[in-house]
Amino acid sequence: MPIRDILQLGHPTLRAVAKPVADPTSADIANLVTDLTDTVAHWRETTGYGRAIAAPQIGELQRVILLRLPGRPVWPLINPSIIGHSPQKMVVWDACLSFLSIFMQVERYEWITVRYQDLVGHWHETHAGPEDDLAELLQHEIDHLDGILSLDRMVDVKSLCSREEFERQHKAHSPYGRGGKMVNE
């Protein structure tokens, strides 16, 4: 399948709410997952950033996200929703393939429980915590399905910085600097 363009900050589709997927087993959803896989792989290879992507970022208003974590199989989540979370929150650095030149600090739950369907329609629940930065990554991607961007979760406008300045001052002390792992996309 083709590598798709990623919509950039300001595109109205990024602010729209995605529709639930009626049939996770459909060929259309399988093709969408392939496009998401190829697109995030391309961005990771060309920019060094990208562990996950949401369907609205390629213009598809479907409740589908895809994680492509180093050393793990590709993980599509259909109709994901957060069904539980920690009372505690944490502040983390965040960025997005839809505005990769901007980094900011955001507030996220320390752990979450996510319910989702796989490509054969089965329901699953997964608990995500700070290990592999999975809790914050899933929160970032599920936010995309609701038209919420990490800019909306910024804790302080003073944390906003360019990619170049982030890499100069903060990357070594953030999950972005540990073994190539990204906090989010």
N, C-alpha and C positions, 0 to 999 in steps of 0.2 A: 504494500500500500504506500501511498505517497507521504512524504514529510509535509506536514501542514504548516501554514503560517500561524504564528502565535499572535493573538490580538494584543495590542499594546494599550497601556494606560490611556484612558479617554474614550476608548471604544465602548459604545453603549451596551453591547452584549455582556461585557464584564460585570455590569451592574444589574443584569437580569437574573431572575430566579429560574433555575433549571427545572424541567419537568421530570417527574418520576418515570422510570423505564418500566413499561408494561410487560415486556417479554425479554428478560435477560438472555434468553437462548437464541434470539433472532440473529440472522446473518448481519443485519445492520449494526447491531451492538458488537458482534465479533469484529467487523470491519473497523468500527470506531476504536475498539481496543487496540487493534493493530496500528491504526494511524497514531494513536496516543503513544504507543510503545516506540514507534519509529521516530516520532517527533521529539520526544524527550531524550532518546538516545542521541539523536543528531545534535541537540542543544548541549548535551553533556560533553560530547566529543568536540564541539566547536568552541564552547565557552568555558568549559570546566565546571559549569553549574547545571543542576537539574537532576533531581531524584524523583520527582513526581509531577503530575500534570492533571488538570481537571478538564473535562470535555468543553465547558464554556470558553476556555482559553483558545480553543481552535474553532470557535464559532458554533459549537453544538450544544444546545440548551437541553442536555440530558444529564441525569444524576449519575454520572460515571466519573470515577477518578482512577488513576493508575499510578502505582508506586513501582519504581525501578531502582531498588536498593542494591548497592554493591554486594556481590557474592550471593544474592538471593534470586529466586525466580521472579519474573514479572508478576505483579499482584494487582489485578483489576478489582475494584470494589464497585458494585452496582447498587444504587439506592442507599448509600451509606448514611447513617445518622448517629449522632452522639446520644447514647441512652444513659450515660452516667459520667460523672467527672469528680475529681478531687475538690475538696473545699479550698485547697491552697492553689495559688497561682504563682507563676514565675515570669520573670522578664528575660526575653531572649532576643538575639539579633535575627532579623528576618529580611528576606528579599523575595523576588518573584520573577519568573521568566517574562511576565507581562510588563515589567519595568526593572530590568536587571541592572540598570545604572544607579538605582537608589536602594540604600539599606536603611533600616530603622529598627529601633527596639520596640517590641510588642509584648503584651501580656497574654499568657496562655495558661490553661490548666496544667498542673503537673502530671496528671494522668487522666485518661478518658477510657470509656468503653464504647466501642463502635459496633453497631449492627449493620450488616450488609448482605447482599446476595452475590453469589459467584456466577460464572457464565453458564452454569446449568440450572440456575434458579434457586439453588439451596441457600438457606439463610445461615449466617454465621455471626458469632460475636467474638471480638478480639479486645483484649485489654492492652492498652499502649501506655507506657510510662516514659521516663527519661532515657532509658537505654535506646541507643541508636537515634535519639531525638524523634522517635516515632510519634509520641503524643502531639508534639507541636507540628510535625509534618502533616498528620491527619487533620488537625484543626485547621491548618492553612488551606488544605485542599477542599475540605468540606465547606469552609467559608465561601470558596469560589462558587459552589453550587447554589449559594444563597445570595450571590451578588455582593458579597463582602470582601474587601481587599485588605491586605495587611496594613495599608495606610490608615484604614479605619480603626485599627487596633493599636496604633502608635501611642506609646505611653507619654511621650514628650516630643514635641516638634524639634527640640534641640538635639535629639538623638539622630535625626535625619542626616545622612551623609552620602556622598557619592561612592560608587563602587571602588574607585581608586583610593579614596581616603579610608574607606573601611578596610581594604586590603593592607594599606600602610599601617594603620593604627590598631585595628581590632581583630583581624583574621586569625592571627596566631593564638589568641586567647578565646576563640569562639569555636563552636562545633564545625564551622566552615573550614577551620584550619587543622582539624585532627584527621589525618589520614585521608584527606579528600572528601570527608563526609560533609554534607550540607545540612544546615538546620532545616531548610525547606527547599523549595524548588531550586 
